[in-house]
Amino acid sequence: MTRLSDDCFDPSVPVMTVAEATAMILSRLPVVAGVESVPLSQADGRIAAEDVSAAIDVPPFDNSAVDGYAVRFSDLSETGSTLLPVRGRLPAGAAPSALSARAADRIFTGAAMPEGADTVVMQEDVEVTPAGVVLPSGIVRGANRRPAGEDIARGSVAIPAGRRLRPQDLALAAAIGRGAIPVRRALRVAVFSTGNELTEPGGARAASGIHDSNRVMLIALLRRLGADARDLGILRDDPDVLAARLREAAQGHDLILTSGGVSVGEEDHVKNAVAAAGSLAFWRLAIKPGRPVAMGVVAGTPFVGLPGNPVAAFVTLAFVVRPLLDRLGGAVHTEPRGMPVRAAFALSRKPGRREFLRVCVHRAADGACEATLFPRRGSGTITSLTGSDGFADVPDHLDRIDPGDVLAFHAFAAMW
């Protein structure tokens, strides 16, 4: 397993934007996930470990795009219809022989073109007679013919390294004859929650306690991103115990992720525990919700401490930890592209932090998509995540949003 240096997260500024944090992650961290080969049936969502090139043309031979008649274009009349005798019948999979001049072959979709034929006339456009097939004028040379390599040429890169594989990528890999593909091993992520107030969901809850909701959410989100997320339970607010457990987690994991205990209060012990077990670069990010995010290294393993409020944990995982996962896991990171929506609300705000507002989106009378604010905006309000459609992404420089302003919208359904 690749080990990191203690100062790899060392920030150059005390408060970083999300863009600056992402740039630091992508420029300073190595890929840590190894490589394995898996069958295509198991490759969906995995990261391509190397370029996959086409060993053959796709399609591998010229073939017909329709049911019709294969002909030589030079045999067709320029001014009127043409009568050609039908020589043979070519279903898909048949091995054709050369087509002689002044003849046609009945051909079906996907069938290999006979040598000499360069054009297919659709069956709907012809007249079949006892003497042969009557072909209309006005046919274009090469019509309804799919040439070899039209989809992808032999030697071309079919799947680039770093791509998170999708069903369509697997279809292309199958078309070029690959039964398996080299992918990055799934990142092993240790997930803790921290806090004396937490109890396991389903367990007995003290009168002053709460059920731990963050860990369940974070593990589910990580698994949707292809990580091997491992539940390591709840850590109590004891600096010595925290440091020991973090050192243990560093062995056999590619990333340690916690939530809670990373702010500046007297009972926020995670930062000190990380400093004791390794090194800490405490990032204050210009993001809302989610300003306190701790990053560091424990025994060569990267560590991220997320805020304890559920919405802040969700936002920072989506927009701060995700680039980290992409980099460590060998994926090419792309910035989330929000869909433009029109604000149907007014909001004054203090500039300086990129803010993710929970919004509901509906279709307005003029057909445009409009966003309305979810009525409860607290960062501890889980129902603001379950009751909204996604985030409106507000740039850090804006001090006001007026109805009609266009914002980028990140739909929950498209984020994971």
N, C-alpha and C positions, 0 to 999 in steps of 0.2 A: 504494500500500500504506500502511495506517495505521501511523504510527510511535509508539512509546511513549515516555513521559517516563522519565528515568533513575531517578526515585524511586518509580515506580508499585508496586514490590514492597517498599518500605521497611516492615519489620515494626515493630509497636508493643511486642512482647514478645520476649525472647531465645529462648524455647522455645515453639513453637506447637503446639496440637493440630491434628489433621487437620481438624476442623470449623472452627477459626479460620482455617487456611490456605485452606480452600475458600471461606469467607465473604469473605476478603480478595480472592481471585481474582475472585469473581463481582461484587464491589462496585467494584473499581478498574480492571478491564481493559475495553477496548472490544472490540466485534466487529471483526475485521480482514478477514474473508473477504468478497469481493465477491459479486455476484449474477449468475446466468446462468439461462437457461431451457433445460430439457432435456426430451426426450420421456419419457413415463411409463416406457418400456422401459429407460431409463437412470437412473431416479430412485431406485431402491431403495437405502436406506442414506444418502441425501443429506439435508440439513437444509432444511426448508421456509423460504424467505426471507421470506414474508409470509403473512398469513391467506388461505386459499383458500375463497371462499364459493360456495355453490350457486346457479347461475343458473337452475336448474329444480328442481321438486319431484322427489324420488325415493321411490317410483315416480312417473312423470309423470302417471299417470291411475289411477283406481280399477281394480283388477284382481282376478282370482280367485286364491286361494291353493291351490286344489285342482281336480281334475277333478270336474265335477258339473253342477248345473243352477242357472242364475241366475234368481231370481224376485223379485217384490215381496213383502216380508214381510207387507204388509197383505192379500195374497191368501191367506195360509195360515190354516187353521182352528186355533182355539185349543184345541179339544177332541178332534179326530180327524184322520184323514189327509185330504189334499187331492189331487184329480186335476186336473192342468193339461195342456193340449195343448202339445207341443213345437213351437215356432215355427221355430227355426233352429239353426245349429251355428256356434260361435265358437272356432276355434283361436287360439293366440297369434299376434298380428300382424294379425288380421282387424279391419276397421273395423265396429263394431256400429251398428245403428240402434236407435231407442228401442223399449223393450219395452212392449207394450200390456198393459192389465190382464188378469188371468186367463189368463196364458200363461207359458211357461218357455222359456229358451234353453239348449241343450246348450253347456257352456262348459268350456274346458280351462285348466290352470294357466298363469298369466301373461297370459291373454287379457283385453282391456279389457272392463269391465262395461258392458252396454248401459244407456243412459239410462233411468231409472225403476227399474232393478233395484238392490236394496240387500243382497241375501243370496244365498249360494250353499249349496246342499245337496249334500253329498258323494255321489258316484255309488254308493258302498257302502251308503248309507242309503235308497235309493229303489227302487221297483219299476217297471220299464218294461213298459207294456202297449200293445196296439194303439191304445188311445184316448188315450194320453199317459203321463205319469209320475206315479206316486203318491208323494206326499211325506209323511213322518211328522209327527206333532205334536211339540211340544217344541223346535222349532228356535228359536234365539236370533236376534233382529234383528241384521243385520250379520255373521252367521257366515261365516267363510271368505272374507271380503272384505278386501283390502288397500287402504286409502284412499290417494289421492295425497298425497305428502309424509310418509307414515308413517315412512320411513327417515330422510329429512332434508327439511326444508322449504326452499323457495326463499328465498334471502337469509341462510340460516344459515351459520355457519362450519363447513365440512366438515373442514378441516385447519388447525390453528393454526400460526402462525409459530413456528419454533424446534423443531418436532417432527422427530425422525429418522424418515424415511419407511420404512414397512414395507409388505409386500405388500398388506395389507388397506387401508392408506391409498391405495395406488395404485388398488385396485379402486374405492374410493369416488370418487376423482378421475375415473376413467373413467366411473362411473355418472352424474356430474353433467356429463359432456360435455367434460372437459378432455383434450386430447391431449398437453399439455406442462404443466410446472409450474415456477415460479421457485424456485431452490434456491441455497444458498450454495456458492460455489466451495470445492473441497476444500482444506483447509489444506496448505500446503507446509512440510514439516518436514525440516530437515537433521539427520541422525543420524550421530554420531561415536562411536567408542570411543576410549579413551585408555589409554596404558600401553606402556612399552618391552617388557614381557613378552609382548605379544600378537602372534600371527601369524594370517594369514588361514586360515579353515578350508580344508582341502585342500592347503595349502602346507607347506613344510618348517618344522618346529618345532624351535627350539633346545632343548637339554637342560633349560634353566632357564625355558623359556617355556611358554605355554598357548595353545590356539586361542581366538580371540575368539568367544564364544557369545552375549554380550549383544546385539550389534548385530543379528544375525539375528533374535533373539527380539523385540527392541523394534520393529524395522521390521515384522515380521509382525503384532504387536499393534496398532501404529498403523494399518496398512492395514485391519485388521478394524474399526477405529473410523472408517473413511472418510477417513483422512488420505492425502495424497500424500507418503508417506515416501520420502526420498531418501538413498541410501547414500553417505556421503562418506568412508568408510574409517576408518583407524586414525590417531590423532594421537599422536605421540611426546611424551615428558615433557620438552619444551623450552618454557619459558614464552614466549619470543619467537615461536616457530613456532605455538604454541597461539593466542596473541593474534591473529596475522596470519590464521590460518585461520578463526578465529571471525568476524573482521571481514569476510572474504570471504563466509562463509556467511550473514551478516546481509543481504547483498544478494540479493534474490529469494526469500527464505524468510520464512514467518510465525512460525516457532519454530525454535530451535536446541536439540537434545537431545543430551547426552553421557552416558556412563556411566564411572565411575571417576575418581579424582583429586580428590574433593571433601571428603575428611576432613581431619584436622588434622596429618597426617604431613609430614615434610620433603620427601617426594617427591610430595606431592599438590599439583600445580601449577595445576589448573584454576581454582581460586578466584582466584589472583593474575592469571592470564591474562584472566579475565573482567573483573576490576577494571581491568586495563590497557587493555582494549579497549572498556570501557563502564563499567557500575556493577554492583555486587554487593550483594545483601541475602542474607547467608548465613543460611538457615533451619536451625535444629535442630528437627526435628519430633518430637513425642512419639508415635512410631510404631515398631513392632518387627515385622519387621526393617526397617531403612531410616532410621535417625535422620539421617545427613548427607544433606541435599538442598540444593543451591545454586540459588538463583534470582536472576536479574538481568536486565539489558538490555544488549545489544551493538548499537550503532549503531541504536537504535530498535526492535530486534527482541528479543522476550523470549527468555531463555535459561533452561534447566533442566539442572542437572547431577545425574544420578542416582548412587546408590552403585554400586560396582563388583561387589559380590557379586550373582550372578544372581537369587536369590530376593528380595533387597532391591530390585533394579531392577524386578522384576515387580510387587511390592507397591506401590512408590511410583508406578509408571506407572498402575496400576489405580485407586489411591485418592487420588493427589495430582495427577498430570498430567492425568488424564481430565477433572476439572472445568475445568482450564485449556483443554484442547482444546474442550470444549463452549462455553466462553465466547468464545474467539477465533473459533470457527467458527459462532457464532450459534445454537447449540442450547440449548434449555431444559435445564438440568442438574437431574437428580433423583438424590437419594442412593440408593445401592444398597440394595435391600431384601432382606436375607438371609432364608432360609427357617429357621424354628425347628427345631433338632435337639437331641437329648438327649445330653449328654456321657456317654461310657462310659469315662471316665478321670478320674484325680485329678491335679491339678497345683497346686503352690505357685508363686507368682510375685511379683515385686516390682511393686507398683502404680506408676502414673504414666505408662505408655505404652500406647496402644491396640495390641494385639498380634493378628497374623493367624497362627493356627496352621494348619499343613497337616494335614488330616484325611482319613480315608476314612469314607464313610457307608454304612451297611447298614440293612436293615429288621430290627428286633428281633422277638422272638416275639409281643409284644403289638401289632405293627403300626407302632410308632413308629419314626422314623428316629433312629439312634444314630451318633455320631461317635467314631472312635478316632484317636488320635494316630499320625501317620506316625513310624516309629521313629527316623529321622535328621532332626534339626531345624536343622542348620547353614544359615546364609544363603547359603553357597556351594554347597549340595547341589542340583544340578539335578534329580536323581532324586526329590527330595521334591516337585517340581512334576509330574513325569511319572507318579509312582506314587501320588499322592493325588487326591482328587476335588474339592478346593477348600479354602477357608479358613474356619476357625471364628473369628469376630470377637469378640475379648475386650475389653470396655470397660476404659478406663484405670484405673478405681478398684478393680477386683477384685484381691484378693491371693491368692485360692484358687479353684480349680474342683473341685467334687466330682461323683462319678457321679450322674446324674439332673438336674444343672443344665442349664438350657436356654440355648443360645447361638445367635446368628445365623450361618447357614451361607451362604457365597457359592460356589456351584458354578462351576467353571471353564466348564462348558458354557453357563451362563447369563450369564457376564460379558462375552462378546465377541460 
